[in-house]
Amino acid sequence: MKSFLLDHKEQILIYTCTILVFLWIYTALSKLSDLTEFKKQLDNQTFGNSTATFLFWFIPISELTAAALLLFRKTRYAGLMLSTLLMFLFTGYIALVLLGFYERTPCSCGGVLKEMSWQMHLWFNIFFLLLSGLGIFLARFPAHSKKRIRNKSTMLF
């Protein structure tokens, strides 16, 4: 398995980043497409109003920032780090919900994700957390030289 990863490092990294870009764009746009509902869901969380107001802006902006960073080779690693951090936080929140740390379990997710059970959502997030971690592992040691990068487009796709 390790040999396969190392032999196909760049391709796997591009696929990983592409999947994460689609995830972040989808989740951010699903929130931004219905700001009233997103705000209502955040206000229904167990944390305070000032935290909900902060998260109202922070979450979609962070998701779009992660997507944008993943698009370019120069910022790919930072995008993978941000993706991993976001997925760690989201996964941790879901784990706390499942462990009963909150009196109620409202979901501020959008689109298809809000239709998932909490257990399914946890596994979904674990998958993307592992995927972003794999991306960090692969991006840590680029398979190409800087000279080759200059001759290529700077965009991921």
matplotlib code that plots the C-alpha trace (Angstrom):
import matplotlib.pyplot as plt

x = [0.0, 2.8, 4.5, 1.3, 0.9, 4.4, 4.3, 1.1, 1.5, 0.8, -2.3, -3.7, -2.9, -4.8, -7.8, -7.8, -7.7, -10.4, -12.7, -12.0, -12.6, -16.0, -16.9, -16.0, -17.7, -20.8, -21.0, -20.3, -22.8, -25.5, -25.2, -24.9, -27.9, -30.2, -28.6, -31.8, -32.0, -28.3, -28.6, -31.6, -29.8, -26.8, -29.0, -30.6, -27.2, -26.4, -23.6, -24.3, -25.5, -22.1, -20.6, -23.4, -22.8, -19.1, -19.7, -22.3, -19.4, -16.5, -17.7, -18.6, -15.6, -13.3, -14.8, -14.4, -10.9, -9.9, -11.3, -9.4, -6.2, -6.5, -6.7, -3.1, 0.1, 1.7, -1.1, -2.1, -0.4, -2.1, -5.4, -4.9, -3.9, -7.1, -9.2, -7.8, -8.4, -12.0, -12.7, -11.2, -13.4, -16.6, -15.8, -15.1, -18.4, -20.3, -18.5, -19.5, -23.1, -23.1, -21.6, -24.4, -22.5, -25.4, -29.0, -30.3, -28.6, -29.5, -27.5, -26.4, -25.3, -26.8, -27.8, -27.6, -25.6, -28.5, -30.4, -27.7, -28.0, -25.5, -23.6, -23.5, -22.4, -19.6, -18.3, -18.6, -16.5, -14.0, -13.6, -12.9, -10.6, -8.5, -8.6, -7.2, -4.6, -3.6, -3.3, -1.0, 1.2, 1.4, 2.0, 4.7, 7.2, 6.4, 7.1, 8.3, 11.0, 10.6, 11.9, 9.1, 6.5, 7.6, 6.8, 3.3, 0.2, 0.0, -3.6, -4.4, -6.6]
y = [0.0, 2.4, 1.8, 2.4, 5.7, 6.8, 5.8, 7.7, 10.5, 13.4, 11.9, 10.8, 14.3, 16.0, 13.7, 14.3, 18.0, 17.9, 16.0, 18.4, 21.4, 20.1, 19.3, 22.8, 24.6, 22.5, 22.9, 26.7, 27.3, 25.2, 27.5, 30.7, 29.8, 30.1, 32.5, 32.8, 29.1, 28.8, 31.6, 30.0, 26.6, 28.3, 30.2, 26.9, 25.4, 25.2, 27.8, 31.6, 34.2, 35.9, 32.5, 31.8, 35.2, 34.6, 31.1, 32.5, 34.2, 32.1, 28.7, 29.5, 31.8, 29.1, 26.5, 28.8, 29.7, 26.0, 25.4, 28.3, 27.3, 23.8, 25.0, 26.2, 24.2, 27.0, 27.1, 23.4, 22.4, 25.3, 24.3, 20.7, 21.9, 24.1, 21.2, 18.9, 21.5, 22.1, 18.4, 17.8, 20.5, 19.3, 15.7, 16.6, 18.4, 15.5, 13.1, 15.3, 15.3, 11.5, 11.3, 13.4, 16.5, 18.7, 18.8, 19.0, 18.0, 20.6, 20.4, 23.5, 21.5, 22.2, 20.3, 16.5, 16.4, 17.5, 14.4, 12.1, 10.5, 11.7, 8.3, 8.5, 12.1, 11.1, 8.4, 10.9, 13.4, 10.7, 9.8, 13.4, 13.9, 10.9, 12.1, 15.5, 13.8, 11.7, 14.8, 16.4, 13.2, 13.2, 17.0, 17.0, 15.5, 16.7, 14.3, 17.0, 19.5, 23.3, 23.6, 21.5, 23.5, 26.7, 25.2, 24.0, 25.9, 27.0, 25.8, 22.4, 21.4]
z = [0.0, 0.9, -2.4, -4.3, -2.4, -3.1, -6.8, -7.4, -4.9, -7.2, -8.7, -5.3, -3.9, -6.8, -6.3, -2.6, -3.0, -5.7, -3.4, -0.5, -2.7, -3.7, -0.1, 1.1, -1.7, -1.3, 2.4, 2.3, -0.5, 1.2, 4.2, 2.2, 0.0, 3.0, 5.5, 7.5, 8.1, 8.8, 11.4, 13.0, 13.3, 14.9, 17.3, 18.3, 19.3, 23.0, 22.9, 23.4, 20.9, 20.5, 19.6, 17.1, 15.5, 15.2, 13.7, 11.2, 9.4, 10.4, 9.2, 5.6, 5.2, 6.5, 4.2, 1.1, 2.2, 2.5, -1.0, -2.4, -0.8, -2.1, -5.7, -6.0, -5.5, -3.5, -1.0, -1.1, 2.1, 4.0, 2.5, 3.7, 7.2, 7.3, 6.0, 8.7, 11.4, 10.3, 10.0, 13.4, 15.0, 13.2, 14.0, 17.7, 17.9, 16.5, 18.9, 21.9, 20.6, 20.5, 23.9, 25.3, 26.2, 24.9, 26.1, 22.5, 19.2, 16.6, 13.3, 11.5, 8.5, 5.1, 2.1, 2.1, 5.3, 7.5, 6.4, 7.9, 11.3, 13.8, 13.6, 9.8, 10.0, 12.4, 10.0, 7.1, 8.9, 10.0, 6.3, 5.3, 8.3, 7.3, 3.6, 4.6, 6.8, 3.8, 1.8, 4.4, 4.3, 0.5, 0.2, 2.8, 0.3, -3.2, -6.0, -8.4, -8.4, -8.2, -11.7, -13.1, -11.1, -12.9, -16.2, -15.2, -14.4, -10.8, -10.5, -9.2, -12.0]

ax = plt.figure().add_subplot(projection="3d")
ax.plot(x, y, z, "-o")
ax.set_aspect("equal")
plt.show()
